[in-house]
Amino acid sequence: MANNKKWNLETKLIREGLNRSQFGETSEPIYMTSSYVYDSPEQAEARFKGDEEGFIYSRYGNPTVQMFEDRLASIENADKCFATATGMAAVFASLMCQLEKGDKVVSSRALFGSIYQILTKILPKYGIETVLVNGTDLNEWESAIDDKTKAVFFETPSNPTLEIIDIKNVCSLAKKFGAKVIIDNVFATPILQHPFELGVDIVVYSGTKHIDGQGRALGGAIISDNEFYDKLLKPFMRHTGASMSPFNAWIMLKGLETLKLRVEAQSDNALKIANYYNDNPNIVNVIYPSESMHPQFELIKKQMEKGGTILTMVVKGGKEEVFKIFNELDLIDISNNLGDTKSIITHPATTTHYSLGEEGRKEAGIPDGMIRLSVGLENVNDIINDIDNAMKIYK
């Protein structure tokens, strides 16, 4: 189904891409099938040659998955989306479908641990150079991007330090050399930040986070224009196989229906919690994309509609104190996921960013006393009371 651009966002989140079967079901159907039957061998040949539209194999495409893809592309006001098995599959495919030996990737240094591994360990095995820069410094971007640069990658806000990258200006620098700009928009979500409007070429998501938002399923997505999709992404994905399952696509569809309501409510909760702890004597620093807690707030206002669902705190002490706090929590779950309706707390140094190593974490600004809090939909006072009780370790 083509994008209906007359619809507003709230309507697109619920209605776009809907493809009812002959039974007229209310909820999107789950097409749990590996392959498809043809009316004749001539029809099979025509589909494989691309002369006739239609499904061939669920690794190539599936009606339920396509509904999710169409809906997410419409939300971003983009041409195409390819749903993937995980968010990391989306990141890897967005890069590898276009890179070859001798190419160069320029990326911000503040990255999720697995992305850091892809850029610094895996891509170099294929003769692809990666240059890491301080993402907040436009001069470093300008010095690093050159005519060898095929792709530019960053996440903003970054995980877990919540650094903000000037999307529009980095895109302008990349376009001088024809480099494709890829953004991991998982923290901001398609609700709070609209990268294509700022010049980005490709947006990647971990649907496991806010899009599902209820801790049920893995999934990812790559969103782009028609040319990138048809020439580079689709052939790569069809032959490498990291496709999303129909059942997970159905879960993601259900998640999209409430995405705006959840993200906005969770962001409001996160701001209240960040403000509450901003002057706590046992907290060295509270980082949140708001006026009182972030040095890049003027840029944030240009790029984001709210501060998001994640806040970061650095507590007095280090790993020992963090573990004591976590062990006193009753309501908040200890987990490495985020964007869930349940509040989740993480110690990045020993989990999500452990693979960076001590020096890598130091360069990324991730001390042992850092805590990442993904704020859920519980009553905000209950979340605060739980943290207050855990912070009694300092008394």
N, C-alpha and C positions, 0 to 999 in steps of 0.2 A: 504494500500500500504506500502510495506517495505521501510525503509530508504534507499535512494540512496546515500551512503557515498562518491561516486566519485564526486558528485556535490559540488561546493564551496558555501559559505554561501549566497551570493547574489542570486544564483539560487535556493537554497532551500527555501528562503523566499518567492519566487514567485511560484515555481513549485511543491515542495514536498507535497505529500498527495493528489494531484489532482485526483479526481474520477469522470470523466464525465459520464453522463447518455447516453442512446441510442440516444439522440438528438444532442450530440456533441457540447454542449454549450461552449463558450469561458470562461465566468466567472463561478466560482463554483456555482452549483445550491443550492437553499435553500429548504431543505426538511421539510416543515412545516406540520409535521404529528405527532400525539401522539402515534400511534401504527401501526402495520404492518399486512398484510394479508398473510395467509399461503395457500399453495396449497392443503394441506390435514391435518387432525388431527394428522397423523403420523409425518408430518414435524413440526408441532407446538410442539409436545412432544419432538422431537429430539433437537429442539433449546433450549427448557427450560432445558433439561437434559445436554446440552452442547455437544451433539454428532454431531451437525451440526452448522456450522458458519452461522450467519445471525442476523438481528435485531429483537428484541422482543417488545420493548417499549422504547420510547424516553427518559425516565428516566434512562434506562440502556445504551442506545447508539443510535446514529442517524448519518446518512451518512454525513451531513454537519458538525456536531460537530466532527466526527471522522477525517475529513479532517484537521480541525484545530489542533486536538490532534496530529495527525501524523506529521504535519508540525512543530509544536513546539518541539516535541520530537526529530525530525531530526536536527533542529537547535542546540539543546543542545547536540547532539550526544548521546542521551539516548535511553532506550528501549521503555518506555511508558509514556503517559501523560493522565491525566483525567481532563477534563475541568469542571469548577464549575460555579455556578451562580454568585459568587462575589469573590474578592480576600480574604475576610475574611472567606468565606466558605472554601477556599483552605487551609488557615492557620489552621482553626479548624479541618478540616478533616485529614490533614497530622499528627496532633497530636493524635486525639481521635481514629483514626483507629488502633492505636498501643498501646495505654496506658490503664492501668487498675489500680484499687485500689492498693496502696502501691508503685506504680512507682514514679519516680522522674524525673523532667525536670530541666535542667540547661540552663539558658538563659542570654543573655546580658541585662543590665538594660535599655539601650537606645533603646526604642521600640516605634512604632506607638501606639497611645492611645488605640485602640480597642484590639490590640494584648496584651497589658499590662493587660487589663481587663480579657481576656481569661486566661492568665497565673496566675494572682494573685487572681481572684475572681471566675471564673467558674471552672477551673480544680480542685481547692481544695475542691469543693462541692462533687467531686467524689473520694475523698481520694487520690488525686494525688498531690504530693509535688512539689512546684516550688521554685528554688533558683536563685536569680538574682545576677549577678556579673558585675563588671566593665569590659566590653567587650574588652578593650584595654590592660588589665593586664593578661598575660598568667598565672601568679602565682595564681590569683583568680580562673581561669578556672580549673587549676590543683587541687586546694584544694577542689573545689565543685564537680567535676565529680568523681563518685565512682561506686561501683558495683550495687547500686540501680538505677543509672541513665539509663533511657530507651531512652531519647531523649535529644538532645542539639539543641537549637534554637537561631538564631541571624539574624539580618539584617545588611548588610554592603554595601555601606555607610548607616549609621543609619539616621532615620528620627526624628527630623530635624537637629541634631547637626553634621551630616556627620562624625561620628566616623568610623574608619576603623578597622575591626577585622581581625586578622591574620588567614585566613581561613585554610591554610595548617596545621598550628601547632595546632589549636583547633581540627581539624579533627583527628590528630594523637593522641591527648589526649583522645578523645571520643572513638576511636577504641580500645584502651587498655581495655575498659570495654564493648565493643560491643554495645555502644549507637549509635543510628541513628542521623546523623547530618542533620538538616533542615535549609536551608537558604532562607530568603526572599530577592530575588535578584531584587526587583522592581526598586530601584534607578539606579542600574548599567545596568539593562536590559541584555538580552542574547547577545547583541552586544558588550558591553564593559567589561563584566566579565563572566568567564566560570567556574562555581563552581565545576562541576563534575571533571574537570581536576585537581582540588586541593584537592579532596577527599571527597566532600560532597555527601551524600546519596540521599537527596530529595531537590528539588528546588521548591519554590512556587512563583507564580506571581499574582498580580492584573492586569488582562488584561485591566481593566478600565483605567489604566495609559498609558504608552507609547505604548503598543501593539495596542490598539484602537487609542489612541493619538489624538483624535479629539472630545472628550467629548460626545460621542454618546451612549455608551452602557456599562453595567456592565458585568464583567466576571472575572474568575480566572483560575488558572491551577496548577496542582500538577504533577511534573515530577520525575520519579524514574526508578529503574531497574525492570525487569520482576517479580522477586520474591516478592518485596514489593507490587507491583501493584496487582498481582494475589492473594496473600495470605491475604493481609490486606486492601489495599485501595479499590479495586473493590467491595468486599462484603459490606464494610461500605457505600460506595457511592450509591450503588444500593438500599440499604434499607433505607437510610436517605434522599435521594432525592434532594440534592443541586446541581442539574445538570444544565449545561448551555443550554440556548434555541438555537434552530437552527438559528434563525435570528441573535442573538448576536454572534454566532460562525461565521457566514458569515461576519459580520462586522469586527471581529477579524482577519479573513483571509485576508480581504482587507487591514487591518492595517499592518499586517506582511509584505506585499509586499513593503511598503515604510519605514519600521522600521529603517533600517540601515541608509538610507539617512536622515531621520528626526533626529534620535538620534545624529548622528555625527555633523550635522549642528547646532542643538540646543546646543550641548556641546561646539562647537566653540564659539557660541554667549555667553554662560555662562562664559567661560574663559575670554573673552574680557570685559564683565561687571564686573566680579570679580576684574580683574586687574585695571579697571578704578576707582573703589570705594575703593581700598585697602588702600589708604592714605587719604581718606576723613576725615576731622577733626570732622565731626558730626557722624561718624560711629566708634563705639568702636572696632568692630572686623568684619572682613570678613572671612568666612569659605568656602573654596572651595578646592577640591582635586587636588591642584597644588603645585609646588615646593615652591612658595613664600608665600602660604597661608595655608599650612597644615603641622603640625609637623610629620605626618606619611607618608611623601611623598615617602620614600624609599620602604615602604610596598605597597603603592599605585601602584608604578611602576611594582611591581611583580604581582599584581592582576588585574589591570584595564588598559584598552587601552586608555581611555580618562577620564577626570574628571567628566563627566556626565552633566545632564541638570539642576541640582538643585544647587543653592548657598544660603547660609544663612548669614544674616547680623544682627549685634546687634547695634542698634542706641542709641544715647544719650537719656536718659530719660527712659520712660517705656510705659505702655499701652496708656496713653494720647497722647504722641508724635507719637506713631505708628498709632493710629487712625487718627490723623491729617494728617499724610503723606498719608495714604490710601484714605482719602477723597479728596485729591488734585490730585489723579491719573486720567488720562483721557484715556490712552491706555490700561494699564495693568488691568486685571480683578481681583476682590477680590473673591476668591473661595478656597475651601479646596481640590480641585482636584490637580493633577500634571501630568506632562508628556504630556501636550496638545500642539498642534501647536500654540495655543494662550498663551501668557505669563500670568501667574497667580501668585498672591501674597497672602500670608496667614500669619495670626498672630497665631502661634501655641498655645500660652498660653490660648487663648480664644476660640479655635476651635478644632483642631485635637488632642491636648494634654491637653485639659481642664479637662478631666476625671481623669488625674493623681493626681489632687489636687495640692495645693501650695507646699507641702513638696515633693511630687513625682516629680514635675517639677524642684524643686531645686536640687534634687538628680540626675536628668537626665541632668542638665545643660541647662535648658530652661528658661531664664529670660524673664521678661515682655517686654523688648526692642528687642526681637528676631523677625526677619522677615524671612520667607522662600519664596524664589522666584523660581518658575518653569519657566525657560526661553523658550520662544516659537521660532517661525520661522519668526517673524517680522524682519524688518531691525534693526540691533543692535543699530544703532544711534537713532532710534525712541524710542526704549526701554530706553536707557540712558537719552534721553531728557525728557521723561515722569517722570523718577525718579528724575532727577535734578530739574525739576519744582516743584515736590512734596516736595523735601527737602528744599525748600525756607522757610518752616515754621521755620527754625532755624535762619533766618535773622532778 
